[in-house]
Amino acid sequence: MNEKGVESWIGFLDFCGGGGLCSFIGAMVLRGKIRERDGIEGGAMGDCCATMCCLPCASCQHSNHVGVDE
């Protein structure tokens, strides 16, 4: 989603010892931004639970909503 802040460094921070925590936080933030943009109901607690329980599932949902516009 063309992030220009710290979100663009999340993978690097995990590589340097973040242990996946940065990816979890980044996915949670991205999930909230996608919800706002697409008008999807929910809240921060639901985003937190979804990414904590299954980060790969949350990433799959991200890819379904953030794709190439036709």
mmCIF file of the N, C-alpha and C atoms, coordinates in Angstrom:
data_MODEL
# 
_entry.id   MODEL 
# 
loop_
_atom_site.group_PDB 
_atom_site.id 
_atom_site.type_symbol 
_atom_site.label_atom_id 
_atom_site.label_alt_id 
_atom_site.label_comp_id 
_atom_site.label_asym_id 
_atom_site.label_entity_id 
_atom_site.label_seq_id 
_atom_site.pdbx_PDB_ins_code 
_atom_site.Cartn_x 
_atom_site.Cartn_y 
_atom_site.Cartn_z 
_atom_site.occupancy 
_atom_site.B_iso_or_equiv 
_atom_site.pdbx_formal_charge 
_atom_site.auth_seq_id 
_atom_site.auth_comp_id 
_atom_site.auth_asym_id 
_atom_site.auth_atom_id 
_atom_site.pdbx_PDB_model_num 
ATOM 1   N N  . MET A 1 1  ? 0.824   -1.194  0.000   1.00 0.00 ? 1  MET A N  1 
ATOM 2   C CA . MET A 1 1  ? 0.000   0.000   0.000   1.00 0.00 ? 1  MET A CA 1 
ATOM 3   C C  . MET A 1 1  ? 0.862   1.250   0.000   1.00 0.00 ? 1  MET A C  1 
ATOM 4   N N  . ASN A 1 2  ? 2.066   1.130   -0.549  1.00 0.00 ? 2  ASN A N  1 
ATOM 5   C CA . ASN A 1 2  ? 2.982   2.263   -0.698  1.00 0.00 ? 2  ASN A CA 1 
ATOM 6   C C  . ASN A 1 2  ? 3.311   2.950   0.630   1.00 0.00 ? 2  ASN A C  1 
ATOM 7   N N  . GLU A 1 3  ? 3.678   2.164   1.622   1.00 0.00 ? 3  GLU A N  1 
ATOM 8   C CA . GLU A 1 3  ? 4.047   2.720   2.918   1.00 0.00 ? 3  GLU A CA 1 
ATOM 9   C C  . GLU A 1 3  ? 5.427   3.353   2.835   1.00 0.00 ? 3  GLU A C  1 
ATOM 10  N N  . LYS A 1 4  ? 5.605   4.495   3.471   1.00 0.00 ? 4  LYS A N  1 
ATOM 11  C CA . LYS A 1 4  ? 6.867   5.205   3.398   1.00 0.00 ? 4  LYS A CA 1 
ATOM 12  C C  . LYS A 1 4  ? 7.561   5.297   4.757   1.00 0.00 ? 4  LYS A C  1 
ATOM 13  N N  . GLY A 1 5  ? 6.888   4.943   5.823   1.00 0.00 ? 5  GLY A N  1 
ATOM 14  C CA . GLY A 1 5  ? 7.465   5.041   7.161   1.00 0.00 ? 5  GLY A CA 1 
ATOM 15  C C  . GLY A 1 5  ? 8.171   3.763   7.573   1.00 0.00 ? 5  GLY A C  1 
ATOM 16  N N  . VAL A 1 6  ? 8.095   3.481   8.841   1.00 0.00 ? 6  VAL A N  1 
ATOM 17  C CA . VAL A 1 6  ? 8.772   2.313   9.404   1.00 0.00 ? 6  VAL A CA 1 
ATOM 18  C C  . VAL A 1 6  ? 8.183   1.007   8.851   1.00 0.00 ? 6  VAL A C  1 
ATOM 19  N N  . GLU A 1 7  ? 6.964   1.076   8.320   1.00 0.00 ? 7  GLU A N  1 
ATOM 20  C CA . GLU A 1 7  ? 6.327   -0.123  7.775   1.00 0.00 ? 7  GLU A CA 1 
ATOM 21  C C  . GLU A 1 7  ? 7.136   -0.727  6.636   1.00 0.00 ? 7  GLU A C  1 
ATOM 22  N N  . SER A 1 8  ? 7.874   0.091   5.918   1.00 0.00 ? 8  SER A N  1 
ATOM 23  C CA . SER A 1 8  ? 8.666   -0.420  4.803   1.00 0.00 ? 8  SER A CA 1 
ATOM 24  C C  . SER A 1 8  ? 9.916   -1.159  5.271   1.00 0.00 ? 8  SER A C  1 
ATOM 25  N N  . TRP A 1 9  ? 10.250  -1.059  6.560   1.00 0.00 ? 9  TRP A N  1 
ATOM 26  C CA . TRP A 1 9  ? 11.442  -1.715  7.110   1.00 0.00 ? 9  TRP A CA 1 
ATOM 27  C C  . TRP A 1 9  ? 11.117  -2.939  7.955   1.00 0.00 ? 9  TRP A C  1 
ATOM 28  N N  . ILE A 1 10 ? 9.867   -3.372  8.017   1.00 0.00 ? 10 ILE A N  1 
ATOM 29  C CA . ILE A 1 10 ? 9.458   -4.437  8.926   1.00 0.00 ? 10 ILE A CA 1 
ATOM 30  C C  . ILE A 1 10 ? 10.213  -5.735  8.677   1.00 0.00 ? 10 ILE A C  1 
ATOM 31  N N  . GLY A 1 11 ? 10.334  -6.161  7.436   1.00 0.00 ? 11 GLY A N  1 
ATOM 32  C CA . GLY A 1 11 ? 11.054  -7.394  7.136   1.00 0.00 ? 11 GLY A CA 1 
ATOM 33  C C  . GLY A 1 11 ? 12.500  -7.324  7.567   1.00 0.00 ? 11 GLY A C  1 
ATOM 34  N N  . PHE A 1 12 ? 13.139  -6.182  7.356   1.00 0.00 ? 12 PHE A N  1 
ATOM 35  C CA . PHE A 1 12 ? 14.529  -6.003  7.755   1.00 0.00 ? 12 PHE A CA 1 
ATOM 36  C C  . PHE A 1 12 ? 14.674  -6.047  9.273   1.00 0.00 ? 12 PHE A C  1 
ATOM 37  N N  . LEU A 1 13 ? 13.739  -5.413  9.991   1.00 0.00 ? 13 LEU A N  1 
ATOM 38  C CA . LEU A 1 13 ? 13.804  -5.420  11.451  1.00 0.00 ? 13 LEU A CA 1 
ATOM 39  C C  . LEU A 1 13 ? 13.636  -6.823  12.013  1.00 0.00 ? 13 LEU A C  1 
ATOM 40  N N  . ASP A 1 14 ? 12.767  -7.631  11.411  1.00 0.00 ? 14 ASP A N  1 
ATOM 41  C CA . ASP A 1 14 ? 12.624  -9.020  11.843  1.00 0.00 ? 14 ASP A CA 1 
ATOM 42  C C  . ASP A 1 14 ? 13.905  -9.800  11.570  1.00 0.00 ? 14 ASP A C  1 
ATOM 43  N N  . PHE A 1 15 ? 14.529  -9.545  10.433  1.00 0.00 ? 15 PHE A N  1 
ATOM 44  C CA . PHE A 1 15 ? 15.780  -10.212 10.071  1.00 0.00 ? 15 PHE A CA 1 
ATOM 45  C C  . PHE A 1 15 ? 16.878  -9.888  11.079  1.00 0.00 ? 15 PHE A C  1 
ATOM 46  N N  . CYS A 1 16 ? 16.874  -8.664  11.588  1.00 0.00 ? 16 CYS A N  1 
ATOM 47  C CA . CYS A 1 16 ? 17.908  -8.228  12.534  1.00 0.00 ? 16 CYS A CA 1 
ATOM 48  C C  . CYS A 1 16 ? 17.622  -8.647  13.973  1.00 0.00 ? 16 CYS A C  1 
ATOM 49  N N  . GLY A 1 17 ? 16.616  -9.441  14.202  1.00 0.00 ? 17 GLY A N  1 
ATOM 50  C CA . GLY A 1 17 ? 16.365  -9.932  15.548  1.00 0.00 ? 17 GLY A CA 1 
ATOM 51  C C  . GLY A 1 17 ? 14.997  -9.613  16.098  1.00 0.00 ? 17 GLY A C  1 
ATOM 52  N N  . GLY A 1 18 ? 14.092  -9.201  15.263  1.00 0.00 ? 18 GLY A N  1 
ATOM 53  C CA . GLY A 1 18 ? 12.741  -8.882  15.736  1.00 0.00 ? 18 GLY A CA 1 
ATOM 54  C C  . GLY A 1 18 ? 11.937  -10.116 16.077  1.00 0.00 ? 18 GLY A C  1 
ATOM 55  N N  . GLY A 1 19 ? 12.355  -11.279 15.599  1.00 0.00 ? 19 GLY A N  1 
ATOM 56  C CA . GLY A 1 19 ? 11.692  -12.534 15.940  1.00 0.00 ? 19 GLY A CA 1 
ATOM 57  C C  . GLY A 1 19 ? 10.256  -12.625 15.470  1.00 0.00 ? 19 GLY A C  1 
ATOM 58  N N  . GLY A 1 20 ? 9.892   -11.921 14.446  1.00 0.00 ? 20 GLY A N  1 
ATOM 59  C CA . GLY A 1 20 ? 8.525   -11.974 13.939  1.00 0.00 ? 20 GLY A CA 1 
ATOM 60  C C  . GLY A 1 20 ? 7.591   -10.975 14.586  1.00 0.00 ? 20 GLY A C  1 
ATOM 61  N N  . LEU A 1 21 ? 8.025   -10.350 15.664  1.00 0.00 ? 21 LEU A N  1 
ATOM 62  C CA . LEU A 1 21 ? 7.170   -9.386  16.356  1.00 0.00 ? 21 LEU A CA 1 
ATOM 63  C C  . LEU A 1 21 ? 6.845   -8.198  15.468  1.00 0.00 ? 21 LEU A C  1 
ATOM 64  N N  . CYS A 1 22 ? 7.828   -7.740  14.718  1.00 0.00 ? 22 CYS A N  1 
ATOM 65  C CA . CYS A 1 22 ? 7.597   -6.595  13.823  1.00 0.00 ? 22 CYS A CA 1 
ATOM 66  C C  . CYS A 1 22 ? 6.609   -6.968  12.728  1.00 0.00 ? 22 CYS A C  1 
ATOM 67  N N  . SER A 1 23 ? 6.703   -8.201  12.218  1.00 0.00 ? 23 SER A N  1 
ATOM 68  C CA . SER A 1 23 ? 5.758   -8.640  11.188  1.00 0.00 ? 23 SER A CA 1 
ATOM 69  C C  . SER A 1 23 ? 4.346   -8.696  11.738  1.00 0.00 ? 23 SER A C  1 
ATOM 70  N N  . PHE A 1 24 ? 4.206   -9.167  12.961  1.00 0.00 ? 24 PHE A N  1 
ATOM 71  C CA . PHE A 1 24 ? 2.897   -9.237  13.608  1.00 0.00 ? 24 PHE A CA 1 
ATOM 72  C C  . PHE A 1 24 ? 2.293   -7.840  13.745  1.00 0.00 ? 24 PHE A C  1 
ATOM 73  N N  . ILE A 1 25 ? 3.082   -6.908  14.239  1.00 0.00 ? 25 ILE A N  1 
ATOM 74  C CA . ILE A 1 25 ? 2.589   -5.539  14.430  1.00 0.00 ? 25 ILE A CA 1 
ATOM 75  C C  . ILE A 1 25 ? 2.260   -4.892  13.091  1.00 0.00 ? 25 ILE A C  1 
ATOM 76  N N  . GLY A 1 26 ? 3.132   -5.088  12.113  1.00 0.00 ? 26 GLY A N  1 
ATOM 77  C CA . GLY A 1 26 ? 2.896   -4.521  10.783  1.00 0.00 ? 26 GLY A CA 1 
ATOM 78  C C  . GLY A 1 26 ? 1.642   -5.076  10.135  1.00 0.00 ? 26 GLY A C  1 
ATOM 79  N N  . ALA A 1 27 ? 1.416   -6.386  10.282  1.00 0.00 ? 27 ALA A N  1 
ATOM 80  C CA . ALA A 1 27 ? 0.226   -7.009  9.706   1.00 0.00 ? 27 ALA A CA 1 
ATOM 81  C C  . ALA A 1 27 ? -1.031  -6.481  10.382  1.00 0.00 ? 27 ALA A C  1 
ATOM 82  N N  . MET A 1 28 ? -0.952  -6.255  11.688  1.00 0.00 ? 28 MET A N  1 
ATOM 83  C CA . MET A 1 28 ? -2.101  -5.733  12.421  1.00 0.00 ? 28 MET A CA 1 
ATOM 84  C C  . MET A 1 28 ? -2.430  -4.315  11.944  1.00 0.00 ? 28 MET A C  1 
ATOM 85  N N  . VAL A 1 29 ? -1.415  -3.488  11.760  1.00 0.00 ? 29 VAL A N  1 
ATOM 86  C CA . VAL A 1 29 ? -1.627  -2.114  11.287  1.00 0.00 ? 29 VAL A CA 1 
ATOM 87  C C  . VAL A 1 29 ? -2.181  -2.124  9.864   1.00 0.00 ? 29 VAL A C  1 
ATOM 88  N N  . LEU A 1 30 ? -1.598  -2.959  9.008   1.00 0.00 ? 30 LEU A N  1 
ATOM 89  C CA . LEU A 1 30 ? -2.056  -3.048  7.627   1.00 0.00 ? 30 LEU A CA 1 
ATOM 90  C C  . LEU A 1 30 ? -3.499  -3.525  7.558   1.00 0.00 ? 30 LEU A C  1 
ATOM 91  N N  . ARG A 1 31 ? -3.845  -4.488  8.396   1.00 0.00 ? 31 ARG A N  1 
ATOM 92  C CA . ARG A 1 31 ? -5.210  -5.003  8.431   1.00 0.00 ? 31 ARG A CA 1 
ATOM 93  C C  . ARG A 1 31 ? -6.201  -3.887  8.777   1.00 0.00 ? 31 ARG A C  1 
ATOM 94  N N  . GLY A 1 32 ? -5.836  -3.026  9.731   1.00 0.00 ? 32 GLY A N  1 
ATOM 95  C CA . GLY A 1 32 ? -6.686  -1.896  10.099  1.00 0.00 ? 32 GLY A CA 1 
ATOM 96  C C  . GLY A 1 32 ? -6.852  -0.904  8.958   1.00 0.00 ? 32 GLY A C  1 
ATOM 97  N N  . LYS A 1 33 ? -5.764  -0.655  8.229   1.00 0.00 ? 33 LYS A N  1 
ATOM 98  C CA . LYS A 1 33 ? -5.828  0.284   7.104   1.00 0.00 ? 33 LYS A CA 1 
ATOM 99  C C  . LYS A 1 33 ? -6.694  -0.269  5.980   1.00 0.00 ? 33 LYS A C  1 
ATOM 100 N N  . ILE A 1 34 ? -6.612  -1.568  5.737   1.00 0.00 ? 34 ILE A N  1 
ATOM 101 C CA . ILE A 1 34 ? -7.438  -2.200  4.704   1.00 0.00 ? 34 ILE A CA 1 
ATOM 102 C C  . ILE A 1 34 ? -8.909  -2.134  5.098   1.00 0.00 ? 34 ILE A C  1 
ATOM 103 N N  . ARG A 1 35 ? -9.199  -2.383  6.394   1.00 0.00 ? 35 ARG A N  1 
ATOM 104 C CA . ARG A 1 35 ? -10.583 -2.294  6.872   1.00 0.00 ? 35 ARG A CA 1 
ATOM 105 C C  . ARG A 1 35 ? -11.142 -0.899  6.655   1.00 0.00 ? 35 ARG A C  1 
ATOM 106 N N  . GLU A 1 36 ? -10.362 0.121   6.994   1.00 0.00 ? 36 GLU A N  1 
ATOM 107 C CA . GLU A 1 36 ? -10.813 1.505   6.812   1.00 0.00 ? 36 GLU A CA 1 
ATOM 108 C C  . GLU A 1 36 ? -11.062 1.815   5.343   1.00 0.00 ? 36 GLU A C  1 
ATOM 109 N N  . ARG A 1 37 ? -10.125 1.448   4.499   1.00 0.00 ? 37 ARG A N  1 
ATOM 110 C CA . ARG A 1 37 ? -10.217 1.760   3.074   1.00 0.00 ? 37 ARG A CA 1 
ATOM 111 C C  . ARG A 1 37 ? -11.402 1.072   2.412   1.00 0.00 ? 37 ARG A C  1 
ATOM 112 N N  . ASP A 1 38 ? -11.656 -0.197  2.765   1.00 0.00 ? 38 ASP A N  1 
ATOM 113 C CA . ASP A 1 38 ? -12.715 -0.967  2.120   1.00 0.00 ? 38 ASP A CA 1 
ATOM 114 C C  . ASP A 1 38 ? -14.033 -0.949  2.881   1.00 0.00 ? 38 ASP A C  1 
ATOM 115 N N  . GLY A 1 39 ? -14.089 -0.252  4.014   1.00 0.00 ? 39 GLY A N  1 
ATOM 116 C CA . GLY A 1 39 ? -15.327 -0.154  4.783   1.00 0.00 ? 39 GLY A CA 1 
ATOM 117 C C  . GLY A 1 39 ? -15.746 -1.475  5.419   1.00 0.00 ? 39 GLY A C  1 
ATOM 118 N N  . ILE A 1 40 ? -14.788 -2.251  5.875   1.00 0.00 ? 40 ILE A N  1 
ATOM 119 C CA . ILE A 1 40 ? -15.064 -3.551  6.497   1.00 0.00 ? 40 ILE A CA 1 
ATOM 120 C C  . ILE A 1 40 ? -15.255 -3.337  7.993   1.00 0.00 ? 40 ILE A C  1 
ATOM 121 N N  . GLU A 1 41 ? -16.281 -3.968  8.554   1.00 0.00 ? 41 GLU A N  1 
ATOM 122 C CA . GLU A 1 41 ? -16.545 -3.844  9.982   1.00 0.00 ? 41 GLU A CA 1 
ATOM 123 C C  . GLU A 1 41 ? -15.471 -4.572  10.776  1.00 0.00 ? 41 GLU A C  1 
ATOM 124 N N  . GLY A 1 42 ? -15.270 -4.121  12.006  1.00 0.00 ? 42 GLY A N  1 
ATOM 125 C CA . GLY A 1 42 ? -14.305 -4.768  12.890  1.00 0.00 ? 42 GLY A CA 1 
ATOM 126 C C  . GLY A 1 42 ? -13.581 -3.730  13.713  1.00 0.00 ? 42 GLY A C  1 
ATOM 127 N N  . GLY A 1 43 ? -12.600 -4.204  14.478  1.00 0.00 ? 43 GLY A N  1 
ATOM 128 C CA . GLY A 1 43 ? -11.852 -3.295  15.330  1.00 0.00 ? 43 GLY A CA 1 
ATOM 129 C C  . GLY A 1 43 ? -10.431 -3.776  15.534  1.00 0.00 ? 43 GLY A C  1 
ATOM 130 N N  . ALA A 1 44 ? -9.694  -3.007  16.303  1.00 0.00 ? 44 ALA A N  1 
ATOM 131 C CA . ALA A 1 44 ? -8.290  -3.304  16.550  1.00 0.00 ? 44 ALA A CA 1 
ATOM 132 C C  . ALA A 1 44 ? -8.107  -4.622  17.294  1.00 0.00 ? 44 ALA A C  1 
ATOM 133 N N  . MET A 1 45 ? -9.014  -4.945  18.194  1.00 0.00 ? 45 MET A N  1 
ATOM 134 C CA . MET A 1 45 ? -8.892  -6.195  18.949  1.00 0.00 ? 45 MET A CA 1 
ATOM 135 C C  . MET A 1 45 ? -9.054  -7.407  18.025  1.00 0.00 ? 45 MET A C  1 
ATOM 136 N N  . GLY A 1 46 ? -9.982  -7.328  17.105  1.00 0.00 ? 46 GLY A N  1 
ATOM 137 C CA . GLY A 1 46 ? -10.163 -8.408  16.135  1.00 0.00 ? 46 GLY A CA 1 
ATOM 138 C C  . GLY A 1 46 ? -8.952  -8.553  15.227  1.00 0.00 ? 46 GLY A C  1 
ATOM 139 N N  . ASP A 1 47 ? -8.372  -7.417  14.834  1.00 0.00 ? 47 ASP A N  1 
ATOM 140 C CA . ASP A 1 47 ? -7.168  -7.443  14.011  1.00 0.00 ? 47 ASP A CA 1 
ATOM 141 C C  . ASP A 1 47 ? -6.016  -8.092  14.773  1.00 0.00 ? 47 ASP A C  1 
ATOM 142 N N  . CYS A 1 48 ? -5.892  -7.732  16.032  1.00 0.00 ? 48 CYS A N  1 
ATOM 143 C CA . CYS A 1 48 ? -4.838  -8.285  16.874  1.00 0.00 ? 48 CYS A CA 1 
ATOM 144 C C  . CYS A 1 48 ? -4.989  -9.805  17.017  1.00 0.00 ? 48 CYS A C  1 
ATOM 145 N N  . CYS A 1 49 ? -6.199  -10.254 17.304  1.00 0.00 ? 49 CYS A N  1 
ATOM 146 C CA . CYS A 1 49 ? -6.445  -11.691 17.475  1.00 0.00 ? 49 CYS A CA 1 
ATOM 147 C C  . CYS A 1 49 ? -6.213  -12.460 16.182  1.00 0.00 ? 49 CYS A C  1 
ATOM 148 N N  . ALA A 1 50 ? -6.655  -11.913 15.070  1.00 0.00 ? 50 ALA A N  1 
ATOM 149 C CA . ALA A 1 50 ? -6.495  -12.605 13.786  1.00 0.00 ? 50 ALA A CA 1 
ATOM 150 C C  . ALA A 1 50 ? -5.031  -12.754 13.414  1.00 0.00 ? 50 ALA A C  1 
ATOM 151 N N  . THR A 1 51 ? -4.248  -11.705 13.600  1.00 0.00 ? 51 THR A N  1 
ATOM 152 C CA . THR A 1 51 ? -2.835  -11.789 13.231  1.00 0.00 ? 51 THR A CA 1 
ATOM 153 C C  . THR A 1 51 ? -2.039  -12.610 14.235  1.00 0.00 ? 51 THR A C  1 
ATOM 154 N N  . MET A 1 52 ? -2.418  -12.589 15.506  1.00 0.00 ? 52 MET A N  1 
ATOM 155 C CA . MET A 1 52 ? -1.695  -13.368 16.506  1.00 0.00 ? 52 MET A CA 1 
ATOM 156 C C  . MET A 1 52 ? -1.964  -14.862 16.330  1.00 0.00 ? 52 MET A C  1 
ATOM 157 N N  . CYS A 1 53 ? -3.209  -15.228 16.027  1.00 0.00 ? 53 CYS A N  1 
ATOM 158 C CA . CYS A 1 53 ? -3.559  -16.641 15.899  1.00 0.00 ? 53 CYS A CA 1 
ATOM 159 C C  . CYS A 1 53 ? -3.014  -17.248 14.612  1.00 0.00 ? 53 CYS A C  1 
ATOM 160 N N  . CYS A 1 54 ? -3.043  -16.502 13.517  1.00 0.00 ? 54 CYS A N  1 
ATOM 161 C CA . CYS A 1 54 ? -2.593  -17.071 12.249  1.00 0.00 ? 54 CYS A CA 1 
ATOM 162 C C  . CYS A 1 54 ? -2.104  -15.966 11.318  1.00 0.00 ? 54 CYS A C  1 
ATOM 163 N N  . LEU A 1 55 ? -0.830  -15.620 11.429  1.00 0.00 ? 55 LEU A N  1 
ATOM 164 C CA . LEU A 1 55 ? -0.246  -14.583 10.584  1.00 0.00 ? 55 LEU A CA 1 
ATOM 165 C C  . LEU A 1 55 ? -0.311  -14.943 9.101   1.00 0.00 ? 55 LEU A C  1 
ATOM 166 N N  . PRO A 1 56 ? -0.058  -16.215 8.705   1.00 0.00 ? 56 PRO A N  1 
ATOM 167 C CA . PRO A 1 56 ? -0.178  -16.545 7.281   1.00 0.00 ? 56 PRO A CA 1 
ATOM 168 C C  . PRO A 1 56 ? -1.610  -16.361 6.747   1.00 0.00 ? 56 PRO A C  1 
ATOM 169 N N  . CYS A 1 57 ? -2.609  -16.660 7.559   1.00 0.00 ? 57 CYS A N  1 
ATOM 170 C CA . CYS A 1 57 ? -4.007  -16.466 7.132   1.00 0.00 ? 57 CYS A CA 1 
ATOM 171 C C  . CYS A 1 57 ? -4.300  -14.975 6.943   1.00 0.00 ? 57 CYS A C  1 
ATOM 172 N N  . ALA A 1 58 ? -3.809  -14.152 7.873   1.00 0.00 ? 58 ALA A N  1 
ATOM 173 C CA . ALA A 1 58 ? -4.007  -12.707 7.764   1.00 0.00 ? 58 ALA A CA 1 
ATOM 174 C C  . ALA A 1 58 ? -3.305  -12.170 6.520   1.00 0.00 ? 58 ALA A C  1 
ATOM 175 N N  . SER A 1 59 ? -2.124  -12.687 6.220   1.00 0.00 ? 59 SER A N  1 
ATOM 176 C CA . SER A 1 59 ? -1.397  -12.259 5.021   1.00 0.00 ? 59 SER A CA 1 
ATOM 177 C C  . SER A 1 59 ? -2.147  -12.640 3.755   1.00 0.00 ? 59 SER A C  1 
ATOM 178 N N  . CYS A 1 60 ? -2.781  -13.804 3.758   1.00 0.00 ? 60 CYS A N  1 
ATOM 179 C CA . CYS A 1 60 ? -3.584  -14.236 2.611   1.00 0.00 ? 60 CYS A CA 1 
ATOM 180 C C  . CYS A 1 60 ? -4.775  -13.296 2.416   1.00 0.00 ? 60 CYS A C  1 
ATOM 181 N N  . GLN A 1 61 ? -5.415  -12.912 3.510   1.00 0.00 ? 61 GLN A N  1 
ATOM 182 C CA . GLN A 1 61 ? -6.525  -11.967 3.420   1.00 0.00 ? 61 GLN A CA 1 
ATOM 183 C C  . GLN A 1 61 ? -6.048  -10.620 2.890   1.00 0.00 ? 61 GLN A C  1 
ATOM 184 N N  . HIS A 1 62 ? -4.856  -10.191 3.313   1.00 0.00 ? 62 HIS A N  1 
ATOM 185 C CA . HIS A 1 62 ? -4.295  -8.929  2.805   1.00 0.00 ? 62 HIS A CA 1 
ATOM 186 C C  . HIS A 1 62 ? -4.144  -8.995  1.298   1.00 0.00 ? 62 HIS A C  1 
ATOM 187 N N  . SER A 1 63 ? -3.592  -10.105 0.815   1.00 0.00 ? 63 SER A N  1 
ATOM 188 C CA . SER A 1 63 ? -3.356  -10.216 -0.624  1.00 0.00 ? 63 SER A CA 1 
ATOM 189 C C  . SER A 1 63 ? -4.660  -10.244 -1.416  1.00 0.00 ? 63 SER A C  1 
ATOM 190 N N  . ASN A 1 64 ? -5.721  -10.731 -0.813  1.00 0.00 ? 64 ASN A N  1 
ATOM 191 C CA . ASN A 1 64 ? -7.020  -10.719 -1.485  1.00 0.00 ? 64 ASN A CA 1 
ATOM 192 C C  . ASN A 1 64 ? -7.592  -9.312  -1.619  1.00 0.00 ? 64 ASN A C  1 
ATOM 193 N N  . HIS A 1 65 ? -7.256  -8.434  -0.674  1.00 0.00 ? 65 HIS A N  1 
ATOM 194 C CA . HIS A 1 65 ? -7.799  -7.078  -0.687  1.00 0.00 ? 65 HIS A CA 1 
ATOM 195 C C  . HIS A 1 65 ? -6.857  -6.067  -1.320  1.00 0.00 ? 65 HIS A C  1 
ATOM 196 N N  . VAL A 1 66 ? -5.577  -6.330  -1.284  1.00 0.00 ? 66 VAL A N  1 
ATOM 197 C CA . VAL A 1 66 ? -4.588  -5.412  -1.856  1.00 0.00 ? 66 VAL A CA 1 
ATOM 198 C C  . VAL A 1 66 ? -3.995  -6.113  -3.068  1.00 0.00 ? 66 VAL A C  1 
ATOM 199 N N  . GLY A 1 67 ? -4.571  -5.857  -4.204  1.00 0.00 ? 67 GLY A N  1 
ATOM 200 C CA . GLY A 1 67 ? -4.110  -6.512  -5.420  1.00 0.00 ? 67 GLY A CA 1 
ATOM 201 C C  . GLY A 1 67 ? -3.952  -5.498  -6.543  1.00 0.00 ? 67 GLY A C  1 
ATOM 202 N N  . VAL A 1 68 ? -3.711  -6.013  -7.679  1.00 0.00 ? 68 VAL A N  1 
ATOM 203 C CA . VAL A 1 68 ? -3.556  -5.171  -8.854  1.00 0.00 ? 68 VAL A CA 1 
ATOM 204 C C  . VAL A 1 68 ? -4.954  -4.715  -9.297  1.00 0.00 ? 68 VAL A C  1 
ATOM 205 N N  . ASP A 1 69 ? -5.099  -3.407  -9.413  1.00 0.00 ? 69 ASP A N  1 
ATOM 206 C CA . ASP A 1 69 ? -6.380  -2.870  -9.890  1.00 0.00 ? 69 ASP A CA 1 
ATOM 207 C C  . ASP A 1 69 ? -6.521  -3.115  -11.373 1.00 0.00 ? 69 ASP A C  1 
ATOM 208 N N  . GLU A 1 70 ? -7.683  -3.567  -11.758 1.00 0.00 ? 70 GLU A N  1 
ATOM 209 C CA . GLU A 1 70 ? -7.924  -3.853  -13.170 1.00 0.00 ? 70 GLU A CA 1 
ATOM 210 C C  . GLU A 1 70 ? -8.618  -2.694  -13.833 1.00 0.00 ? 70 GLU A C  1 
# 
